Amino acid sequence: MPIVHDWLARRAALAPERTALIDSLRGDRRVSWREWNASANRTARLLRDVLGVRRGDRVAVLAMNCTEFLDLVFACGKLGAILQPLNWRLSPTELSALLADAEPAVLVHGSDFQSQVQAVRPLARAVRHFVHLEDSSTHEPGDIPFSHRDSLSDAPLPPVDVEPEDPWVLCYTGGSTGIPKAAILTHRSITANAANTVVSWGLTADDTALLNAPLFHTGGLNVFTLPLVYVGGTSVVARSFSIDQVFDLIHRGAINLFFGVPTMFIEMQRHPRFDSVDFSRLKLLISGGAPCPQPVFERFFARGVDFKTGYGLTEAGPNNFWLPPEDARRKPGCVGVPLFHVEARIEGDVEEGELLLRGPHLCAGYWRRPEETAKTFAGGWLHTGDLARRDAEGYFTIVGRSKDLIISGGENIYPSEVENVLAAHPEVAEVCVIGVPDPKWGEVPRALVVGRPGADLTEAKLLEFCQGRLARYKQPRSVRFLEALVRTSAGKVDRRSLTASHGTPG
């Protein structure tokens, strides 16, 4: 069964003059659906007519957020080509491994990453063409400027037969060791996530979101950006996260949807402007990507904001649950109930255990990794590796990763629960709790803490703070103070690396 793969052509036909994008990199220039579709058509002609890209070919992109990046997303959709967005935090060695993995025919890059491209160029044997987004004299002879598309026609392209299971995006999962796996996001899975989000979260054509999460993550692409294209809403395109920009847009009501990761919300709450920003016109403020400390919820609740946490994976959506506004404060930290076309259950059909997901929003497995695909998607269900709890009302709460679970004297300890308590200490900036081997209990918790500037923290003070807030067996037996927490290439706290460095007894 065929599927609509040219989203912008449909949007341009349905609402040609409505605003699709607001380009904050170019003075908040407004781009209509008609204009965006024309731009994506020219981009598709650059890929097809100049660079020889055909259905199934990979197009790699190494760039910060920009409208050109979004043009490439939909140009690939028009052609049936496959976008490979690259994490610009990676080293040249890591980038070379990803290029060898997907073998893209084209690599498009921003000038910020010229040195990385020069380093990977000799090893990127599959790349036929290097395309630079900004005109510059530093590029190699033979490289093609992206601006060449401006001379091409914006007329509709000849039709291409694209099937629902055809890949659209190779989105890499963040890993702490080894080469990250590429989840195959198909036209079916991306469309299903958009439909799920629109009908379950109540998105409309009048909604506007800020896009400042990196587009190499599924969060940047699929939490709001593509669902808003599906429903005809608007995205404000930002290069990256800026607290002042976020506050300005929220305060004047220029956006009513905002997604971020916990680190962003923590930084927002530390900022002196936090208490004066008008949050009243926000429709949805949602955190994802990692567990969010309880104090973050409480401060937003105090400002009258129904702050909530979402749950998703690169392999699934990433949108999977919805917490109704009336339950946001009653069930803080709960992710809620499954979206319209999502099935969720706990393995063994018990109250607590590994979360399994099923639905049309699941990816088609991992690129060129059939064994890992078969294992992770056994029985048609995605085995998430995350531990969840389902309450009597059918609401789900994510309690941690199964591999991070600390078992002490036969009792289960979820690091996130201990971290929430320690994060409430006014002098704690960040915290990660790991398990340390213990001859009596098997393992016990250890807190790795980053203090706020000027903090006067001691191990004794923090251990005393835990008393009365945590059961005795959950309380850390030791504390180590760090300058910063090591993070993965995806920006998440790297528990594996921290455990390796700080998880020995003593």
JOVEN-V971241 format. One line per field, one symbol per residue. ss: DSSP state (@ for helix, = for strand, . for the rest). phi: phi as a letter, one per 20 degrees, with the letter a starting at -180 (. if undefined). burial: b if it has 16 or more other ideal C-beta (glycine too) atoms within 10 Angstrom, else e. A space follows every 50 residues. Layout:
# JOVEN-V971241
ss=???
phi=???
burial=???
This chain:
# JOVEN-V971241
ss=.=....@@@@@@@@....=====@@@..====@@@@@@@@@@@@@@@@@@ .......=====....@@@@@@@@@@@@@..====......@@@@@@@@@ @@...====.@@@@@@@@@@@.......====...........==@@@@@ @...........=...======.........=====@@@@@@@@@@@@@@ @......====......@@@@@..@@@@@@@..====.....@@@@@@@@ @.....====.@@@@@@@@@...@@@.......====......@@@@@@@ @@.....==...=..=....==..@@@........===....====.... .=======...=...=...@@@@@@@.@@@.=========.....===== =@@@.===..===.@@@@@@@@@....===========...========= =.......@@@@@@@@=..=.@@@...====.....=.....=.@@@@@@ @@....
phi=.fcfddfffffffebgdffecceffcmlfecffffffffffffffgffee dmfcgnfececcafgaffffgfgeffffemedecfdffeffgffffffff felfeccdbeffdffffffegfeefffecdcdfdfbeeefgnfdfffgff eefdfgegfcfdegeffdcedeffcebmfgeefeeefffffffffgfffe emfcfeecdeecfffedffffcfcgfgffgenecceecfafcgffgffff femfcccbdbeggfffffffffegfdfeefefebccdbnafdgggfgfff gfendefbddbacgfbneeccbdggfdgefcfnfeodffgdcdcbdgnld fbrfedcbqfeffeodglcfffffffdgmndeefmeeccdefenedcedq effegddclneecegfffffffffffdeebbcdcecgcfednbcfcedcd efgmfdecgffffffffndcggfefgebccdcfaefcffenegeffffff ecdefo
burial=eeeebbbbbbbbeeeeebbbbbbbeeeeeebbbbbbbbbbbbbbbbbbeb bebeeebbbbbbbbbbbbbbbbbbbbbbbbbbbbbbbbebebebbbbbbe bbebbbbbbbeebbebbebbbeebeebebbbbbbeeeebeeebbebeebe ebebeebeebebebebbbbbbbbbebeeebbbbbbbbbbbbbbbbbbbeb bebeeebbbbbbbbbbbbbbbbbbbbbbbbbbbbbbbbbebeeebbbebb eeebbbbbbbbbbbbbebeeeeebeebebeebbbbbbbbebbbbbbbebb eeeebbbbbbbbbbbbbbbbbbbeeebbeebbbbbbbbbeebebbbeeee eebbbbbbbebbbbbbbebeeebeebbeeebbbbebbbbbeeeebbbbbb beebebebeeeebbbbbbbbbbbbbeebbbbbbbbbeeeebebbbbbbbb beeebebeeeebeebbeeebeebbbbbebeebeebbbbbbbbbbbbebbe ebbeee
